Amino acid sequence: MTFQHKNYYQIFDLPISFEVDTALLANRYRELQRVVHPDKFANAGAQERRLAVQQATLLNDAFGVLKDPLQRARYLLQLREVDLAAVDAGQLEPAFLMEQMELRERLGGIREAADPAAGLAALGEQLASGRQTLVAALTSCFSNADPASLQQAGELVKKLQFMYRLQDELDRLEEELI
């Protein structure tokens, strides 16, 4: 089995869509992993072992991208030849940028809060809600494949990147405080 010249959706025999059945994706990943895992080729020739490692790496990369909404959205834009680098994050709505500044201020104030754990939990919930809203909007954009919707999807990806970075910072702070 070779995955060369296949996009990530083809590898898992899934329709090219932002909406992915993650349980089905995980099942197909495990099935394919059993087929291409390098351990199965331990006694094979050097070329077959190298190909098995390449296939397993590609399979892992594809799974990682398709299971994560942000990476999946970036990949879909790439497949649809939308240049995400051309989407300027500075052109995002001022209200969204202001919200990001406020969230960062809240994050910065958690250390000095009377109950840092409560602050972490509240901000975590707000970030999760924001990500869910953006993912729902991306689902809508990708269901319409017109250029304007794809441009909007690019802007939503930029927003989602902000949310992911904030979540990463929140996670680091939580590890530090707890």
ZAGU-400798 format. One record per residue: x, y, z of N, C-alpha, C, O, CB in turn; residue in one letter; residue number from 0. Coordinates in steps of 0.001 Angstrom, whole numbers, plus 500000, padded with zeros to 6 digits. Glycine has a CB too. Layout:
BEGIN
((X, Y, Z), (X, Y, Z), (X, Y, Z), (X, Y, Z), (X, Y, Z), A, NUM)
...
This chain:
BEGIN
((500846, 498825, 500000), (500000, 500000, 500000), (500889, 501234, 500000), (501804, 501352, 500815), (499038, 500000, 501217), M, 0)
((500616, 502144, 499087), (501402, 503371, 499026), (500471, 504582, 499037), (499406, 504578, 498420), (502301, 503384, 497765), T, 1)
((500903, 505611, 499752), (500100, 506814, 499881), (500601, 507936, 498982), (500035, 509029, 498967), (500087, 507275, 501318), F, 2)
((501656, 507664, 498239), (502202, 508698, 497364), (501134, 509191, 496409), (500300, 508427, 495924), (503413, 508171, 496584), Q, 3)
((501183, 510486, 496154), (500276, 511137, 495205), (498827, 511136, 495676), (497914, 511299, 494866), (500367, 510456, 493862), H, 4)
((498608, 510956, 496970), (497265, 511026, 497529), (497212, 512194, 498505), (498174, 512467, 499222), (496871, 509688, 498232), K, 5)
((496065, 512881, 498520), (495929, 513896, 499559), (495506, 513194, 500845), (495192, 512003, 500837), (494894, 515005, 499147), N, 6)
((495500, 513930, 501937), (495238, 513327, 503235), (493849, 512695, 503306), (493668, 511672, 503967), (495388, 514366, 504325), Y, 7)
((492890, 513284, 502645), (491530, 512718, 502656), (491496, 511389, 501901), (490835, 510440, 502324), (490519, 513714, 502029), Y, 8)
((492201, 511334, 500801), (492244, 510101, 500004), (492909, 508971, 500779), (492500, 507815, 500671), (492992, 510341, 498683), Q, 9)
((493919, 509300, 501551), (494598, 508280, 502355), (493600, 507551, 503247), (493662, 506331, 503400), (495713, 508916, 503210), I, 10)
((492678, 508314, 503835), (491702, 507734, 504758), (490367, 507432, 504093), (489408, 507045, 504761), (491482, 508663, 505922), F, 11)
((490305, 507610, 502775), (489075, 507363, 502019), (487907, 508167, 502601), (486827, 507637, 502862), (488737, 505856, 502018), D, 12)
((488164, 509468, 502796), (487162, 510384, 503328), (486851, 511452, 502289), (487713, 511798, 501481), (487648, 511030, 504650), L, 13)
((485625, 511978, 502299), (485312, 513082, 501387), (486089, 514334, 501795), (486341, 514551, 502980), (483785, 513370, 501377), P, 14)
((486460, 515142, 500830), (487167, 516387, 501121), (486146, 517373, 501661), (485334, 517934, 500925), (487896, 516956, 499848), I, 15)
((486215, 517565, 502979), (485248, 518398, 503671), (485856, 518866, 504981), (486711, 518192, 505555), (483924, 517634, 503916), S, 16)
((485411, 520025, 505452), (485880, 520471, 506761), (485318, 519584, 507863), (485975, 519338, 508875), (485487, 521936, 507005), F, 17)
((484117, 519115, 507658), (483509, 518225, 508642), (484087, 516826, 508465), (484013, 516239, 507385), (481958, 518207, 508502), E, 18)
((484663, 516305, 509543), (485283, 514983, 509516), (484731, 514180, 510690), (484673, 514661, 511821), (486851, 515081, 509583), V, 19)
((484331, 512962, 510399), (483909, 512042, 511456), (485193, 511560, 512134), (485887, 510681, 511623), (483042, 510822, 510883), D, 20)
((485498, 512152, 513293), (486776, 511852, 513940), (486860, 510413, 514432), (487954, 509852, 514500), (487001, 512795, 515097), T, 21)
((485726, 509804, 514777), (485749, 508398, 515190), (486108, 507515, 513997), (486912, 506591, 514127), (484377, 507975, 515787), A, 22)
((485517, 507795, 512842), (485838, 507044, 511625), (487296, 507273, 511233), (488000, 506337, 510854), (484899, 507454, 510464), L, 23)
((487737, 508519, 511327), (489137, 508844, 511021), (490067, 508032, 511918), (491035, 507448, 511431), (489403, 510366, 511202), L, 24)
((489790, 507987, 513209), (490641, 507246, 514146), (490635, 505749, 513843), (491672, 505091, 513922), (490179, 507486, 515588), A, 25)
((489472, 505219, 513498), (489398, 503788, 513153), (490217, 503485, 511909), (490968, 502510, 511885), (487937, 503357, 512934), N, 26)
((490081, 504302, 510882), (490848, 504076, 509648), (492339, 504267, 509885), (493160, 503567, 509293), (490371, 505023, 508536), R, 27)
((492687, 505203, 510739), (494091, 505411, 511075), (494674, 504138, 511700), (495741, 503673, 511301), (494249, 506616, 512039), Y, 28)
((493957, 503581, 512688), (494452, 502360, 513341), (494565, 501205, 512342), (495534, 500447, 512375), (493521, 501961, 514505), R, 29)
((493578, 501072, 511458), (493629, 500008, 510448), (494845, 500179, 509532), (495572, 499221, 509267), (492333, 500001, 509610), E, 30)
((495053, 501388, 509061), (496179, 501639, 508154), (497514, 501524, 508884), (498500, 501060, 508312), (496052, 503026, 507514), L, 31)
((497545, 501941, 510129), (498773, 501849, 510917), (499210, 500391, 511049), (500403, 500089, 511005), (498573, 502478, 512313), Q, 32)
((498243, 499491, 511210), (498582, 498068, 511302), (499196, 497564, 509995), (500039, 496667, 510014), (497330, 497241, 511651), R, 33)
((498788, 498123, 508881), (499279, 497677, 507578), (500676, 498215, 507271), (501519, 497495, 506736), (498314, 498106, 506487), V, 34)
((500919, 499492, 507613), (502179, 500115, 507195), (503195, 500292, 508311), (504274, 500835, 508072), (501897, 501442, 506593), V, 35)
((502886, 499851, 509514), (503807, 500069, 510627), (505176, 499475, 510307), (505265, 498332, 509859), (503246, 499453, 511925), H, 36)
((506244, 500241, 510531), (507597, 499772, 510203), (507993, 498454, 510862), (508806, 497719, 510303), (508584, 500815, 510590), P, 37)
((507446, 498135, 512028), (507783, 496871, 512687), (507401, 495665, 511831), (508033, 494613, 511919), (507087, 496785, 514043), D, 38)
((506374, 495817, 511010), (505956, 494716, 510135), (506995, 494429, 509048), (506968, 493376, 508411), (504606, 495040, 509488), K, 39)
((507910, 495383, 508848), (508890, 495263, 507779), (510310, 495106, 508316), (511283, 495366, 507608), (508813, 496471, 506872), F, 40)
((510418, 494683, 509558), (511733, 494554, 510197), (512651, 493592, 509448), (513864, 493795, 509416), (511570, 494085, 511632), A, 41)
((512089, 492557, 508851), (512906, 491571, 508133), (512948, 491814, 506630), (513514, 491010, 505889), (512382, 490183, 508398), N, 42)
((512361, 492903, 506180), (512335, 493222, 504748), (513650, 493891, 504345), (514501, 494187, 505185), (511127, 494144, 504408), A, 43)
((513790, 494116, 503072), (514978, 494787, 502560), (515016, 496249, 502977), (514025, 496790, 503467), (515033, 494678, 501048), G, 44)
((516160, 496882, 502781), (516355, 498275, 503210), (515362, 499215, 502538), (514833, 500121, 503182), (517783, 498729, 502904), A, 45)
((515107, 499008, 501256), (514190, 499883, 500541), (512761, 499735, 501073), (512056, 500731, 501231), (514232, 499580, 499039), Q, 46)
((512339, 498520, 501345), (510990, 498294, 501888), (510858, 498895, 503288), (509820, 499466, 503623), (510670, 496781, 501929), E, 47)
((511905, 498767, 504103), (511870, 499355, 505450), (511781, 500884, 505366), (511029, 501517, 506107), (513128, 498934, 506261), R, 48)
((512559, 501458, 504453), (512542, 502909, 504271), (511165, 503377, 503798), (510652, 504391, 504270), (513628, 503340, 503264), R, 49)
((510575, 502638, 502870), (509240, 502974, 502376), (508208, 502855, 503500), (507300, 503682, 503588), (508853, 502057, 501193), L, 50)
((508332, 501851, 504352), (507402, 501678, 505471), (507494, 502864, 506437), (506477, 503353, 506928), (507693, 500355, 506217), A, 51)
((508706, 503313, 506700), (508890, 504478, 507583), (508262, 505712, 506944), (507591, 506490, 507623), (510404, 504726, 507871), V, 52)
((508473, 505893, 505652), (507885, 507039, 504941), (506362, 506980, 504984), (505703, 507990, 505228), (508370, 507076, 503478), Q, 53)
((505807, 505793, 504745), (504356, 505635, 504747), (503782, 505905, 506146), (502763, 506582, 506284), (503970, 504216, 504274), Q, 54)
((504437, 505376, 507166), (503970, 505585, 508544), (504047, 507063, 508921), (503150, 507585, 509583), (504805, 504740, 509535), A, 55)
((505104, 507725, 508504), (505256, 509161, 508773), (504165, 509961, 508086), (503553, 510839, 508694), (506633, 509655, 508313), T, 56)
((503922, 509657, 506820), (502871, 510344, 506077), (501504, 510083, 506712), (500686, 510996, 506829), (502871, 509895, 504604), L, 57)
((501261, 508856, 507114), (500002, 508502, 507760), (499828, 509288, 509059), (498747, 509816, 509319), (499945, 506987, 508038), L, 58)
((500872, 509372, 509870), (500815, 510129, 511118), (500566, 511614, 510862), (499772, 512247, 511558), (502110, 509945, 511904), N, 59)
((501247, 512159, 509863), (501059, 513564, 509517), (499620, 513822, 509073), (498990, 514783, 509516), (502042, 513981, 508409), D, 60)
((499107, 512963, 508201), (497741, 513115, 507689), (496729, 513038, 508828), (495792, 513834, 508886), (497433, 512035, 506632), A, 61)
((496918, 512090, 509721), (496006, 511939, 510855), (496040, 513183, 511740), (494995, 513690, 512149), (496370, 510686, 511678), F, 62)
((497234, 513666, 512030), (497374, 514856, 512871), (496681, 516067, 512276), (496045, 516840, 512992), (498834, 515168, 513091), G, 63)
((496802, 516231, 510977), (496181, 517376, 510307), (494666, 517241, 510299), (493962, 518194, 510631), (496707, 517511, 508872), V, 64)
((494157, 516085, 509929), (492712, 515939, 509778), (491958, 515909, 511105), (490769, 516227, 511138), (492414, 514689, 509015), L, 65)
((492617, 515537, 512189), (491900, 515484, 513472), (491820, 516847, 514147), (490995, 517041, 515040), (492576, 514495, 514408), K, 66)
((492655, 517787, 513743), (492701, 519109, 514370), (492007, 520147, 513482), (492394, 520315, 512326), (494166, 519529, 514644), D, 67)
((490995, 520843, 513996), (490252, 521787, 513153), (491111, 522882, 512515), (490910, 523216, 511347), (489179, 522428, 513964), P, 68)
((492053, 523438, 513256), (492890, 524499, 512695), (493765, 523962, 511571), (493821, 524551, 510491), (493763, 525129, 513787), L, 69)
((494444, 522856, 511817), (495298, 522279, 510787), (494479, 521809, 509585), (494912, 521947, 508441), (496102, 521115, 511361), Q, 70)
((493300, 521257, 509847), (492428, 520787, 508774), (491977, 521962, 507908), (491953, 521855, 506682), (491204, 520042, 509353), R, 71)
((491622, 523077, 508536), (491206, 524263, 507785), (492353, 524793, 506935), (492152, 525140, 505771), (490705, 525357, 508738), A, 72)
((493542, 524858, 507500), (494710, 525297, 506716), (494925, 524370, 505513), (495178, 524828, 504399), (495989, 525326, 507607), R, 73)
((494822, 523079, 505755), (495044, 522096, 504688), (493990, 522233, 503593), (494313, 522167, 502407), (495028, 520666, 505261), Y, 74)
((492741, 522423, 503984), (491678, 522598, 502987), (491916, 523846, 502150), (491710, 523832, 500936), (490307, 522680, 503671), L, 75)
((492349, 524924, 502795), (492653, 526136, 502039), (493799, 525882, 501065), (493786, 526365, 499932), (493007, 527294, 502990), L, 76)
((494778, 525125, 501516), (495901, 524766, 500634), (495402, 523949, 499443), (495787, 524212, 498304), (496980, 523967, 501416), Q, 77)
((494542, 522954, 499706), (493997, 522142, 498613), (493206, 522988, 497620), (493188, 522708, 496421), (493106, 521034, 499172), L, 78)
((492559, 524017, 498131), (491738, 524885, 497277), (492527, 526078, 496777), (491963, 527034, 496245), (490504, 525365, 498032), R, 79)
((493848, 526011, 496955), (494798, 526992, 496437), (494523, 528410, 496922), (494646, 529374, 496166), (494781, 526968, 494940), E, 80)
((494147, 528523, 498206), (493993, 529821, 498847), (495282, 530083, 499607), (495696, 529276, 500439), (492732, 529867, 499800), V, 81)
((495916, 531214, 499320), (497177, 531568, 499958), (496889, 532188, 501320), (496531, 533362, 501411), (497999, 532542, 499068), D, 82)
((497044, 531410, 502359), (496761, 531879, 503709), (497709, 533007, 504106), (497340, 533879, 504893), (496867, 530724, 504707), L, 83)
((498920, 532995, 503570), (499879, 534059, 503881), (499391, 535410, 503349), (499774, 536458, 503870), (501262, 533723, 503288), A, 84)
((498559, 535385, 502328), (498039, 536628, 501759), (496908, 537215, 502599), (496531, 538371, 502410), (497551, 536386, 500340), A, 85)
((496368, 536431, 503519), (495311, 536936, 504405), (496006, 537683, 505534), (496729, 537085, 506331), (494389, 535764, 504961), V, 86)
((495787, 538975, 505597), (496470, 539832, 506566), (495729, 539832, 507890), (494572, 540246, 507966), (496598, 541265, 506029), D, 87)
((496406, 539361, 508940), (495787, 539342, 510270), (495494, 540757, 510756), (494616, 540945, 511597), (496694, 538618, 511276), A, 88)
((496216, 541759, 510241), (495978, 543147, 510614), (494667, 543680, 510079), (494196, 544729, 510517), (497100, 544006, 510129), G, 89)
((494073, 542965, 509133), (492802, 543398, 508573), (491611, 542789, 509309), (490468, 542985, 508899), (492737, 543039, 507105), Q, 90)
((491861, 542069, 510368), (490769, 541489, 511144), (489978, 542612, 511806), (490495, 543704, 512038), (491307, 540488, 512208), L, 91)
((488718, 542321, 512103), (487854, 543342, 512677), (488442, 543899, 513968), (488991, 543155, 514781), (486464, 542774, 512935), E, 92)
((488325, 545206, 514147), (488824, 545817, 515391), (488192, 545202, 516643), (488858, 545084, 517672), (488557, 547320, 515376), P, 93)
((486921, 544810, 516568), (486266, 544215, 517742), (486950, 542903, 518125), (487137, 542627, 519310), (484759, 543973, 517463), A, 94)
((487321, 542098, 517137), (488005, 540833, 517436), (489377, 541110, 518044), (489763, 540467, 519021), (488148, 539968, 516156), F, 95)
((490113, 542058, 517475), (491437, 542387, 517993), (491342, 542952, 519415), (492189, 542662, 520260), (492139, 543396, 517064), L, 96)
((490317, 543750, 519671), (490111, 544286, 521019), (489802, 543142, 521994), (490302, 543123, 523119), (488956, 545334, 521024), M, 97)
((488985, 542203, 521557), (488665, 541039, 522394), (489931, 540255, 522722), (490095, 539776, 523844), (487638, 540123, 521689), E, 98)
((490821, 540122, 521750), (492073, 539405, 521989), (492926, 540126, 523026), (493548, 539493, 523879), (492856, 539246, 520681), Q, 99)
((492950, 541456, 522945), (493713, 542238, 523929), (493122, 542055, 525326), (493854, 541918, 526306), (493723, 543741, 523545), M, 100)
((491794, 542053, 525406), (491139, 541866, 526703), (491413, 540474, 527260), (491655, 540317, 528457), (489627, 542092, 526576), E, 101)
((491375, 539473, 526400), (491670, 538103, 526848), (493105, 537996, 527343), (493370, 537321, 528338), (491431, 537093, 525707), L, 102)
((494023, 538652, 526661), (495425, 538634, 527085), (495597, 539329, 528435), (496380, 538886, 529275), (496314, 539309, 526026), R, 103)
((494856, 540426, 528634), (494915, 541120, 529928), (494397, 540206, 531038), (494985, 540138, 532118), (494092, 542436, 529886), E, 104)
((493307, 539514, 530770), (492770, 538564, 531763), (493788, 537474, 532057), (493993, 537103, 533213), (491447, 537932, 531264), R, 105)
((494423, 536965, 531012), (495439, 535934, 531179), (496579, 536459, 532041), (497059, 535765, 532937), (495969, 535464, 529813), L, 106)
((497008, 537683, 531767), (498094, 538283, 532543), (497737, 538510, 533996), (498616, 538489, 534858), (498498, 539582, 531930), G, 107)
((496453, 538730, 534285), (496024, 538995, 535652), (495762, 537759, 536487), (495515, 537868, 537688), (494809, 539813, 535628), G, 108)
((495810, 536608, 535887), (495481, 535380, 536623), (496481, 535111, 537737), (496094, 534630, 538802), (495436, 534185, 535671), I, 109)
((497743, 535405, 537520), (498768, 535153, 538548), (498449, 535873, 539853), (498628, 535324, 540940), (500147, 535591, 538042), R, 110)
((497975, 537105, 539731), (497723, 537924, 540911), (496311, 537748, 541466), (495977, 538324, 542501), (497958, 539374, 540582), E, 111)
((495487, 536963, 540791), (494100, 536786, 541217), (494024, 536069, 542553), (494911, 535295, 542915), (493312, 536011, 540163), A, 112)
((492945, 536342, 543279), (492733, 535686, 544566), (492567, 534178, 544394), (493001, 533392, 545235), (491507, 536273, 545266), A, 113)
((491930, 533791, 543287), (491714, 532368, 543010), (492170, 532071, 541574), (491352, 532049, 540654), (490202, 531973, 543213), D, 114)
((493478, 531844, 541385), (493983, 531615, 540029), (493325, 530429, 539327), (493130, 530466, 538112), (495468, 531400, 540075), P, 115)
((492981, 529380, 540071), (492364, 528202, 539450), (491022, 528568, 538828), (490693, 528099, 537738), (492180, 527074, 540486), A, 116)
((490255, 529394, 539507), (488963, 529820, 538963), (489168, 530686, 537724), (488425, 530571, 536749), (488151, 530593, 540026), A, 117)
((490162, 531537, 537764), (490471, 532377, 536599), (490901, 531546, 535405), (490495, 531811, 534274), (491562, 533379, 536943), G, 118)
((491724, 530541, 535664), (492146, 529631, 534589), (490946, 528914, 533986), (490817, 528821, 532765), (493164, 528603, 535118), L, 119)
((490065, 528404, 534851), (488896, 527654, 534374), (487962, 528555, 533566), (487481, 528162, 532504), (488134, 527033, 535562), A, 120)
((487709, 529753, 534068), (486789, 530665, 533374), (487349, 531072, 532014), (486627, 531076, 531017), (486521, 531920, 534230), A, 121)
((488621, 531409, 531977), (489224, 531804, 530706), (489282, 530613, 529755), (489072, 530773, 528552), (490637, 532380, 530931), L, 122)
((489563, 529427, 530276), (489572, 528222, 529445), (488220, 527976, 528802), (488139, 527629, 527624), (489975, 527013, 530270), G, 123)
((487155, 528156, 529580), (485803, 527977, 529031), (485508, 529008, 527951), (484910, 528683, 526925), (484751, 528074, 530146), E, 124)
((485924, 530248, 528178), (485676, 531304, 527194), (486440, 531018, 525902), (485911, 531212, 524808), (486081, 532684, 527763), Q, 125)
((487675, 530561, 526030), (488457, 530232, 524836), (487848, 529049, 524092), (487788, 529058, 522862), (489912, 529923, 525216), L, 126)
((487399, 528037, 524817), (486769, 526878, 524179), (485513, 527306, 523429), (485267, 526847, 522313), (486423, 525797, 525227), A, 127)
((484734, 528168, 524028), (483521, 528666, 523377), (483873, 529457, 522117), (483219, 529308, 521085), (482708, 529544, 524349), S, 128)
((484889, 530286, 522201), (485329, 531057, 521034), (485807, 530162, 519905), (485515, 530407, 518734), (486436, 532015, 521426), G, 129)
((486543, 529126, 520267), (487016, 528186, 519238), (485842, 527460, 518594), (485818, 527278, 517377), (488002, 527165, 519844), R, 130)
((484869, 527044, 519402), (483689, 526353, 518856), (482933, 527250, 517888), (482471, 526785, 516846), (482753, 525901, 519990), Q, 131)
((482803, 528524, 518219), (482112, 529470, 517349), (482853, 529610, 516023), (482236, 529617, 514958), (481978, 530842, 518037), T, 132)
((484173, 529721, 516091), (484970, 529858, 514871), (484918, 528589, 514024), (484850, 528665, 512798), (486420, 530192, 515221), L, 133)
((484950, 527421, 514672), (484875, 526156, 513937), (483521, 526028, 513240), (483448, 525552, 512107), (485106, 524958, 514889), V, 134)
((482457, 526450, 513911), (481129, 526412, 513283), (481084, 527339, 512062), (480508, 526991, 511031), (480034, 526818, 514305), A, 135)
((481691, 528506, 512190), (481731, 529436, 511058), (482574, 528870, 509916), (482234, 529039, 508745), (482291, 530801, 511503), A, 136)
((483670, 528200, 510257), (484491, 527564, 509217), (483708, 526469, 508504), (483809, 526329, 507285), (485779, 526979, 509824), L, 137)
((482942, 525704, 509241), (482115, 524651, 508645), (481197, 525259, 507590), (481044, 524714, 506497), (481283, 523913, 509733), T, 138)
((480599, 526375, 507925), (479701, 527059, 506996), (480463, 527570, 505774), (480007, 527410, 504642), (478987, 528223, 507700), S, 139)
((481607, 528176, 506002), (482402, 528707, 504876), (482840, 527606, 503925), (482768, 527769, 502707), (483632, 529451, 505397), C, 140)
((483291, 526497, 504470), (483777, 525422, 503607), (482646, 524688, 502902), (482878, 524026, 501890), (484591, 524439, 504414), F, 141)
((481435, 524795, 503418), (480320, 524162, 502709), (479958, 524960, 501460), (479375, 524415, 500523), (479093, 524033, 503634), S, 142)
((480298, 526243, 501443), (480166, 527078, 500236), (481567, 527224, 499664), (482416, 527857, 500290), (479510, 528502, 500552), N, 143)
((481824, 526677, 498534), (483181, 526676, 497975), (483468, 527906, 497114), (484444, 527918, 496364), (483397, 525422, 497150), A, 144)
((482625, 528946, 497212), (482857, 530124, 496384), (484055, 530911, 496913), (484400, 530787, 498088), (481598, 531017, 496343), D, 145)
((484693, 531716, 496066), (485906, 532452, 496473), (485708, 533348, 497700), (486602, 533439, 498542), (486388, 533299, 495323), P, 146)
((484559, 534006, 497812), (484335, 534879, 498961), (484293, 534066, 500258), (484837, 534492, 501277), (483027, 535673, 498785), A, 147)
((483653, 532910, 500220), (483592, 532056, 501407), (484966, 531532, 501773), (485298, 531426, 502954), (482634, 530890, 501181), S, 148)
((485770, 531202, 500767), (487122, 530715, 501042), (487997, 531828, 501608), (488834, 531577, 502476), (487756, 530143, 499766), L, 149)
((487811, 533057, 501123), (488543, 534198, 501683), (488134, 534394, 503147), (488978, 534629, 504011), (488271, 535499, 500854), Q, 150)
((486839, 534293, 503409), (486352, 534414, 504782), (486917, 533286, 505644), (487260, 533508, 506805), (484806, 534395, 504815), Q, 151)
((487017, 532085, 505089), (487602, 530959, 505828), (489049, 531280, 506201), (489490, 530954, 507303), (487536, 529649, 504987), A, 152)
((489778, 531906, 505305), (491151, 532308, 505608), (491209, 533268, 506783), (492080, 533153, 507645), (491794, 532947, 504391), G, 153)
((490278, 534220, 506814), (490225, 535166, 507934), (489863, 534442, 509232), (490411, 534748, 510291), (489203, 536291, 507646), E, 154)
((488947, 533490, 509146), (488570, 532722, 510332), (489734, 531869, 510838), (489900, 531692, 512045), (487362, 531832, 510023), L, 155)
((490537, 531343, 509917), (491722, 530574, 510319), (492678, 531470, 511095), (493238, 531053, 512109), (492436, 529964, 509079), V, 156)
((492865, 532692, 510627), (493733, 533636, 511352), (493193, 533878, 512762), (493958, 533922, 513725), (493844, 534983, 510582), K, 157)
((491873, 534036, 512878), (491271, 534231, 514195), (491470, 532994, 515073), (491800, 533104, 516254), (489772, 534550, 514058), K, 158)
((491265, 531827, 514484), (491425, 530586, 515236), (492868, 530421, 515708), (493111, 529899, 516797), (491005, 529382, 514379), L, 159)
((493816, 530860, 514901), (495223, 530815, 515309), (495439, 531650, 516567), (496170, 531234, 517466), (496138, 531318, 514170), Q, 160)
((494808, 532829, 516638), (494890, 533655, 517846), (494380, 532869, 519047), (495006, 532859, 520107), (494080, 534964, 517675), F, 161)
((493241, 532212, 518870), (492626, 531472, 519970), (493512, 530308, 520414), (493632, 530040, 521610), (491241, 530954, 519556), M, 162)
((494128, 529622, 519464), (495020, 528511, 519801), (496241, 529015, 520574), (496677, 528391, 521541), (495466, 527768, 518523), Y, 163)
((496787, 530155, 520131), (497955, 530698, 520843), (497593, 531073, 522280), (498345, 530802, 523216), (498515, 531933, 520100), R, 164)
((496432, 531696, 522433), (495990, 532025, 523787), (495813, 530768, 524632), (496183, 530749, 525806), (494682, 532813, 523741), L, 165)
((495251, 529728, 524040), (495072, 528469, 524770), (496421, 527882, 525163), (496579, 527374, 526273), (494280, 527456, 523921), Q, 166)
((497392, 527950, 524261), (498733, 527462, 524588), (499322, 528229, 525777), (499909, 527636, 526682), (499662, 527586, 523364), D, 167)
((499155, 529557, 525761), (499662, 530376, 526864), (498932, 530041, 528163), (499546, 529976, 529227), (499509, 531875, 526539), E, 168)
((497631, 529831, 528071), (496845, 529455, 529244), (497318, 528108, 529793), (497464, 527942, 531004), (495343, 529394, 528893), L, 169)
((497554, 527159, 528905), (498029, 525832, 529332), (499384, 525930, 530032), (499614, 525276, 531050), (498133, 524882, 528121), D, 170)
((500280, 526754, 529479), (501601, 526924, 530107), (501469, 527567, 531494), (502140, 527165, 532445), (502520, 527790, 529206), R, 171)
((500600, 528560, 531587), (500387, 529219, 532872), (499796, 528244, 533892), (500183, 528237, 535061), (499464, 530437, 532703), L, 172)
((498857, 527429, 533429), (498244, 526441, 534330), (499294, 525457, 534845), (499292, 525117, 536028), (497109, 525678, 533607), E, 173)
((500180, 525001, 533977), (501244, 524086, 534411), (502154, 524744, 535426), (502615, 524107, 536374), (502065, 523609, 533216), E, 174)
((502405, 526018, 535220), (503279, 526778, 536103), (502635, 526979, 537474), (503311, 526876, 538498), (503619, 528131, 535475), E, 175)
((501342, 527262, 537497), (500665, 527590, 538748), (500199, 526378, 539535), (500042, 526446, 540754), (499497, 528461, 538465), L, 176)
((499978, 525274, 538842), (499407, 524115, 539534), (500425, 523008, 539684), (500115, 521957, 540244), (498187, 523596, 538791), I, 177)
